[in-house]
Amino acid sequence: MSPEYVRPYVKSQKNDDRDAEAIAEAASQPTMRFVTLKTEAQLDVQVMGRVRAPWSGSVRH
């Protein structure tokens, strides 16, 4: 679930308990839209991009 969909359900100052309560309330709404989970292959590609990114600008040939 995307954070911007949960934000309206947070009742007061942010903490873990209130965040969990807001997520539960938002998830119970019939019109709530959920974010699809990434596949194992998509996560592998994402990790490789993060591992390579810091090195890509500093290596000269």
Backbone atoms as SQL, in Angstrom:
CREATE TABLE atoms (id INTEGER PRIMARY KEY, chain TEXT, resi INTEGER, resn TEXT, atom TEXT, x REAL, y REAL, z REAL);
INSERT INTO atoms VALUES
  (1, 'A', 1, 'MET', 'N', 0.850, -1.163, 0.000),
  (2, 'A', 1, 'MET', 'CA', 0.000, 0.000, 0.000),
  (3, 'A', 1, 'MET', 'C', 0.898, 1.229, 0.000),
  (4, 'A', 2, 'SER', 'N', 0.589, 2.138, -0.828),
  (5, 'A', 2, 'SER', 'CA', 1.394, 3.337, -0.959),
  (6, 'A', 2, 'SER', 'C', 1.172, 4.277, 0.230),
  (7, 'A', 3, 'PRO', 'N', 2.251, 4.890, 0.749),
  (8, 'A', 3, 'PRO', 'CA', 2.122, 5.756, 1.928),
  (9, 'A', 3, 'PRO', 'C', 1.138, 6.913, 1.766),
  (10, 'A', 4, 'GLU', 'N', 1.026, 7.452, 0.554),
  (11, 'A', 4, 'GLU', 'CA', 0.103, 8.583, 0.399),
  (12, 'A', 4, 'GLU', 'C', -1.355, 8.179, 0.598),
  (13, 'A', 5, 'TYR', 'N', -1.684, 6.891, 0.479),
  (14, 'A', 5, 'TYR', 'CA', -3.042, 6.426, 0.733),
  (15, 'A', 5, 'TYR', 'C', -3.302, 6.250, 2.228),
  (16, 'A', 6, 'VAL', 'N', -2.249, 6.037, 2.991),
  (17, 'A', 6, 'VAL', 'CA', -2.379, 5.821, 4.439),
  (18, 'A', 6, 'VAL', 'C', -2.387, 7.144, 5.190),
  (19, 'A', 7, 'ARG', 'N', -1.671, 8.125, 4.695),
  (20, 'A', 7, 'ARG', 'CA', -1.501, 9.408, 5.390),
  (21, 'A', 7, 'ARG', 'C', -2.801, 10.008, 5.925),
  (22, 'A', 8, 'PRO', 'N', -3.908, 9.996, 5.172),
  (23, 'A', 8, 'PRO', 'CA', -5.137, 10.588, 5.706),
  (24, 'A', 8, 'PRO', 'C', -5.689, 9.875, 6.946),
  (25, 'A', 9, 'TYR', 'N', -5.265, 8.653, 7.202),
  (26, 'A', 9, 'TYR', 'CA', -5.781, 7.881, 8.330),
  (27, 'A', 9, 'TYR', 'C', -4.955, 8.039, 9.600),
  (28, 'A', 10, 'VAL', 'N', -3.816, 8.723, 9.534),
  (29, 'A', 10, 'VAL', 'CA', -3.001, 8.968, 10.722),
  (30, 'A', 10, 'VAL', 'C', -3.693, 10.082, 11.504),
  (31, 'A', 11, 'LYS', 'N', -4.036, 9.775, 12.763),
  (32, 'A', 11, 'LYS', 'CA', -4.883, 10.685, 13.534),
  (33, 'A', 11, 'LYS', 'C', -4.127, 11.809, 14.236),
  (34, 'A', 12, 'SER', 'N', -2.934, 11.587, 14.674),
  (35, 'A', 12, 'SER', 'CA', -2.177, 12.638, 15.367),
  (36, 'A', 12, 'SER', 'C', -0.695, 12.412, 15.117),
  (37, 'A', 13, 'GLN', 'N', 0.142, 12.857, 16.023),
  (38, 'A', 13, 'GLN', 'CA', 1.581, 12.772, 15.783),
  (39, 'A', 13, 'GLN', 'C', 2.020, 11.349, 15.464),
  (40, 'A', 14, 'LYS', 'N', 2.994, 11.274, 14.592),
  (41, 'A', 14, 'LYS', 'CA', 3.446, 10.007, 14.032),
  (42, 'A', 14, 'LYS', 'C', 4.266, 9.193, 15.035),
  (43, 'A', 15, 'ASN', 'N', 3.912, 7.917, 15.193),
  (44, 'A', 15, 'ASN', 'CA', 4.750, 6.937, 15.880),
  (45, 'A', 15, 'ASN', 'C', 4.367, 5.554, 15.348),
  (46, 'A', 16, 'ASP', 'N', 5.084, 4.525, 15.724),
  (47, 'A', 16, 'ASP', 'CA', 4.863, 3.201, 15.141),
  (48, 'A', 16, 'ASP', 'C', 3.458, 2.660, 15.408),
  (49, 'A', 17, 'ASP', 'N', 2.959, 2.846, 16.633),
  (50, 'A', 17, 'ASP', 'CA', 1.622, 2.337, 16.955),
  (51, 'A', 17, 'ASP', 'C', 0.551, 3.035, 16.120),
  (52, 'A', 18, 'ARG', 'N', 0.653, 4.334, 16.009),
  (53, 'A', 18, 'ARG', 'CA', -0.340, 5.091, 15.234),
  (54, 'A', 18, 'ARG', 'C', -0.233, 4.776, 13.750),
  (55, 'A', 19, 'ASP', 'N', 1.002, 4.577, 13.274),
  (56, 'A', 19, 'ASP', 'CA', 1.191, 4.193, 11.868),
  (57, 'A', 19, 'ASP', 'C', 0.529, 2.845, 11.587),
  (58, 'A', 20, 'ALA', 'N', 0.728, 1.876, 12.491),
  (59, 'A', 20, 'ALA', 'CA', 0.138, 0.548, 12.316),
  (60, 'A', 20, 'ALA', 'C', -1.383, 0.627, 12.324),
  (61, 'A', 21, 'GLU', 'N', -1.925, 1.436, 13.222),
  (62, 'A', 21, 'GLU', 'CA', -3.372, 1.605, 13.289),
  (63, 'A', 21, 'GLU', 'C', -3.904, 2.233, 12.000),
  (64, 'A', 22, 'ALA', 'N', -3.198, 3.233, 11.488),
  (65, 'A', 22, 'ALA', 'CA', -3.624, 3.889, 10.251),
  (66, 'A', 22, 'ALA', 'C', -3.556, 2.927, 9.070),
  (67, 'A', 23, 'ILE', 'N', -2.518, 2.103, 9.003),
  (68, 'A', 23, 'ILE', 'CA', -2.395, 1.122, 7.918),
  (69, 'A', 23, 'ILE', 'C', -3.544, 0.125, 7.981),
  (70, 'A', 24, 'ALA', 'N', -3.853, -0.357, 9.187),
  (71, 'A', 24, 'ALA', 'CA', -4.951, -1.317, 9.341),
  (72, 'A', 24, 'ALA', 'C', -6.283, -0.693, 8.923),
  (73, 'A', 25, 'GLU', 'N', -6.512, 0.544, 9.329),
  (74, 'A', 25, 'GLU', 'CA', -7.761, 1.215, 8.968),
  (75, 'A', 25, 'GLU', 'C', -7.836, 1.450, 7.460),
  (76, 'A', 26, 'ALA', 'N', -6.743, 1.902, 6.873),
  (77, 'A', 26, 'ALA', 'CA', -6.724, 2.153, 5.430),
  (78, 'A', 26, 'ALA', 'C', -6.928, 0.856, 4.646),
  (79, 'A', 27, 'ALA', 'N', -6.305, -0.227, 5.102),
  (80, 'A', 27, 'ALA', 'CA', -6.413, -1.510, 4.401),
  (81, 'A', 27, 'ALA', 'C', -7.827, -2.058, 4.435),
  (82, 'A', 28, 'SER', 'N', -8.587, -1.677, 5.440),
  (83, 'A', 28, 'SER', 'CA', -9.959, -2.193, 5.558),
  (84, 'A', 28, 'SER', 'C', -10.958, -1.439, 4.677),
  (85, 'A', 29, 'GLN', 'N', -10.537, -0.364, 4.062),
  (86, 'A', 29, 'GLN', 'CA', -11.426, 0.428, 3.211),
  (87, 'A', 29, 'GLN', 'C', -11.679, -0.305, 1.889),
  (88, 'A', 30, 'PRO', 'N', -12.920, -0.365, 1.446),
  (89, 'A', 30, 'PRO', 'CA', -13.226, -1.115, 0.220),
  (90, 'A', 30, 'PRO', 'C', -12.614, -0.515, -1.052),
  (91, 'A', 31, 'THR', 'N', -12.305, 0.765, -1.026),
  (92, 'A', 31, 'THR', 'CA', -11.767, 1.406, -2.232),
  (93, 'A', 31, 'THR', 'C', -10.242, 1.504, -2.227),
  (94, 'A', 32, 'MET', 'N', -9.588, 0.902, -1.243),
  (95, 'A', 32, 'MET', 'CA', -8.131, 1.012, -1.120),
  (96, 'A', 32, 'MET', 'C', -7.441, 0.307, -2.286),
  (97, 'A', 33, 'ARG', 'N', -6.425, 0.974, -2.829),
  (98, 'A', 33, 'ARG', 'CA', -5.615, 0.390, -3.907),
  (99, 'A', 33, 'ARG', 'C', -4.287, -0.054, -3.321),
  (100, 'A', 34, 'PHE', 'N', -3.814, -1.205, -3.741),
  (101, 'A', 34, 'PHE', 'CA', -2.576, -1.759, -3.210),
  (102, 'A', 34, 'PHE', 'C', -1.481, -1.752, -4.276),
  (103, 'A', 35, 'VAL', 'N', -0.250, -1.615, -3.838),
  (104, 'A', 35, 'VAL', 'CA', 0.908, -1.643, -4.724),
  (105, 'A', 35, 'VAL', 'C', 1.255, -3.108, -4.977),
  (106, 'A', 36, 'THR', 'N', 1.538, -3.445, -6.232),
  (107, 'A', 36, 'THR', 'CA', 1.897, -4.830, -6.533),
  (108, 'A', 36, 'THR', 'C', 3.321, -5.113, -6.058),
  (109, 'A', 37, 'LEU', 'N', 3.542, -6.340, -5.606),
  (110, 'A', 37, 'LEU', 'CA', 4.863, -6.739, -5.133),
  (111, 'A', 37, 'LEU', 'C', 5.781, -6.991, -6.315),
  (112, 'A', 38, 'LYS', 'N', 7.064, -6.701, -6.134),
  (113, 'A', 38, 'LYS', 'CA', 8.044, -6.956, -7.191),
  (114, 'A', 38, 'LYS', 'C', 8.411, -8.430, -7.192),
  (115, 'A', 39, 'THR', 'N', 8.725, -8.942, -8.389),
  (116, 'A', 39, 'THR', 'CA', 9.147, -10.333, -8.504),
  (117, 'A', 39, 'THR', 'C', 10.583, -10.459, -8.023),
  (118, 'A', 40, 'GLU', 'N', 11.014, -11.678, -7.795),
  (119, 'A', 40, 'GLU', 'CA', 12.395, -11.936, -7.376),
  (120, 'A', 40, 'GLU', 'C', 13.383, -11.392, -8.413),
  (121, 'A', 41, 'ALA', 'N', 13.069, -11.553, -9.696),
  (122, 'A', 41, 'ALA', 'CA', 13.943, -11.059, -10.764),
  (123, 'A', 41, 'ALA', 'C', 14.034, -9.534, -10.745),
  (124, 'A', 42, 'GLN', 'N', 12.907, -8.855, -10.518),
  (125, 'A', 42, 'GLN', 'CA', 12.919, -7.391, -10.450),
  (126, 'A', 42, 'GLN', 'C', 13.766, -6.898, -9.277),
  (127, 'A', 43, 'LEU', 'N', 13.667, -7.593, -8.143),
  (128, 'A', 43, 'LEU', 'CA', 14.466, -7.213, -6.973),
  (129, 'A', 43, 'LEU', 'C', 15.959, -7.425, -7.237),
  (130, 'A', 44, 'ASP', 'N', 16.305, -8.514, -7.934),
  (131, 'A', 44, 'ASP', 'CA', 17.708, -8.778, -8.271),
  (132, 'A', 44, 'ASP', 'C', 18.282, -7.668, -9.151),
  (133, 'A', 45, 'VAL', 'N', 17.526, -7.239, -10.153),
  (134, 'A', 45, 'VAL', 'CA', 17.970, -6.169, -11.047),
  (135, 'A', 45, 'VAL', 'C', 18.145, -4.870, -10.258),
  (136, 'A', 46, 'GLN', 'N', 17.224, -4.598, -9.360),
  (137, 'A', 46, 'GLN', 'CA', 17.289, -3.379, -8.548),
  (138, 'A', 46, 'GLN', 'C', 18.535, -3.384, -7.659),
  (139, 'A', 47, 'VAL', 'N', 18.829, -4.517, -7.043),
  (140, 'A', 47, 'VAL', 'CA', 20.009, -4.630, -6.182),
  (141, 'A', 47, 'VAL', 'C', 21.281, -4.424, -7.004),
  (142, 'A', 48, 'MET', 'N', 21.343, -5.016, -8.187),
  (143, 'A', 48, 'MET', 'CA', 22.537, -4.864, -9.021),
  (144, 'A', 48, 'MET', 'C', 22.751, -3.402, -9.402),
  (145, 'A', 49, 'GLY', 'N', 21.678, -2.696, -9.688),
  (146, 'A', 49, 'GLY', 'CA', 21.790, -1.282, -10.015),
  (147, 'A', 49, 'GLY', 'C', 22.313, -0.476, -8.850),
  (148, 'A', 50, 'ARG', 'N', 21.897, -0.811, -7.638),
  (149, 'A', 50, 'ARG', 'CA', 22.361, -0.092, -6.455),
  (150, 'A', 50, 'ARG', 'C', 23.816, -0.399, -6.138),
  (151, 'A', 51, 'VAL', 'N', 24.220, -1.632, -6.392),
  (152, 'A', 51, 'VAL', 'CA', 25.601, -2.022, -6.115),
  (153, 'A', 51, 'VAL', 'C', 26.550, -1.336, -7.096),
  (154, 'A', 52, 'ARG', 'N', 26.150, -1.246, -8.348),
  (155, 'A', 52, 'ARG', 'CA', 27.005, -0.659, -9.380),
  (156, 'A', 52, 'ARG', 'C', 27.019, 0.861, -9.358),
  (157, 'A', 53, 'ALA', 'N', 25.942, 1.486, -8.967),
  (158, 'A', 53, 'ALA', 'CA', 25.789, 2.938, -9.055),
  (159, 'A', 53, 'ALA', 'C', 26.923, 3.739, -8.412),
  (160, 'A', 54, 'PRO', 'N', 27.339, 3.428, -7.185),
  (161, 'A', 54, 'PRO', 'CA', 28.406, 4.247, -6.581),
  (162, 'A', 54, 'PRO', 'C', 29.735, 4.148, -7.324),
  (163, 'A', 55, 'TRP', 'N', 29.972, 3.045, -8.007),
  (164, 'A', 55, 'TRP', 'CA', 31.244, 2.819, -8.668),
  (165, 'A', 55, 'TRP', 'C', 31.250, 3.337, -10.101),
  (166, 'A', 56, 'SER', 'N', 30.099, 3.465, -10.710),
  (167, 'A', 56, 'SER', 'CA', 30.045, 3.776, -12.134),
  (168, 'A', 56, 'SER', 'C', 30.637, 5.149, -12.490),
  (169, 'A', 57, 'GLY', 'N', 30.523, 6.129, -11.603),
  (170, 'A', 57, 'GLY', 'CA', 31.032, 7.454, -11.905),
  (171, 'A', 57, 'GLY', 'C', 32.499, 7.647, -11.593),
  (172, 'A', 58, 'SER', 'N', 33.064, 6.768, -10.768),
  (173, 'A', 58, 'SER', 'CA', 34.452, 6.985, -10.333),
  (174, 'A', 58, 'SER', 'C', 35.482, 6.151, -11.094),
  (175, 'A', 59, 'VAL', 'N', 35.045, 5.203, -11.897),
  (176, 'A', 59, 'VAL', 'CA', 35.989, 4.336, -12.630),
  (177, 'A', 59, 'VAL', 'C', 36.318, 4.974, -13.970),
  (178, 'A', 60, 'ARG', 'N', 37.592, 5.111, -14.261),
  (179, 'A', 60, 'ARG', 'CA', 38.021, 5.659, -15.561),
  (180, 'A', 60, 'ARG', 'C', 38.807, 4.593, -16.315),
  (181, 'A', 61, 'HIS', 'N', 38.603, 4.548, -17.596),
  (182, 'A', 61, 'HIS', 'CA', 39.309, 3.550, -18.419),
  (183, 'A', 61, 'HIS', 'C', 40.426, 4.199, -19.201);
